[in-house]
Amino acid sequence: MSVTDLQRMTAAHEGRRIGYMHYPYGFGVAGPNEYDCSGLTMAAWAKARVTLPHNSAQQAVLLKAVPWKQANIAKMQPGDLVFFQGDGGDTVASVGHVAMYLEEYEGMHIIAQATNTQLGSEVIRVKKYEQPLFIGYVR
């Protein structure tokens, strides 16, 4: 899939907006007032007129995720989807969670994600070495 810089920035802006609104987590929900992880990324990219499936593993397969061992985190761009392992190992086929890369800030990699916590959708900061379950990303 080929996207423009404007679409990428639109999606990243929407992912940041959703993250900072702290909407509640809702399994299987893609907004506008609740989100799960793939629902957040799907809704953010929909704002940029890009259609994604509502499933993190399907997003990874459709978009051909770059496996972590081959990925260069320094080359990630706003709007990239970041995948984390679920059950069954560290391959793209075992994706269990997806988030959206927003930016690098003071050595931290900032992502927007929807997790099942009291905060719901949230923007969090992660460092590469603090995420052993990170298995790849897509551009």
C-alpha positions, 0 to 999 in steps of 0.5 A: 500500500502506498500512502502520501506524506499528508495521509501519514501525518493525518493518521498520526495526528488523529492517533495522537488526538485519540490517545490524548482524549483517554477514551475508554477501552472497548473490545471490538470497538473502533470509536468514536467514544471507545477503542480497542488497539486495532480500532484505534489504528483503523480509525486514525488511518480512516481519517486519512482515507486509508481502510484497514481491517479491524484486527491487529494480526490482519493489519500486520499481514495485509501491510507486510510488517517488517520483522523486528530483527530486520527493522531499524527503529530509527527509520520509523515515521509518524503513522507507522503501525507497531506490532507486539506479540501475542500468544505463539511467539515473535513472528508477524503471524503471532501479532496480538497488539498494534499501536501507532508510532508518533515520534521520537522525543528525547531518546524515547519512542512515542506511540499511541495505543488502546489498552485495557486499563483504566485510562483506555486509549493512551499515548505512552512513551517506550524505549526500544529496549523496554519492549521485548514483545515488539515484533515489527512495524509497517510503513 
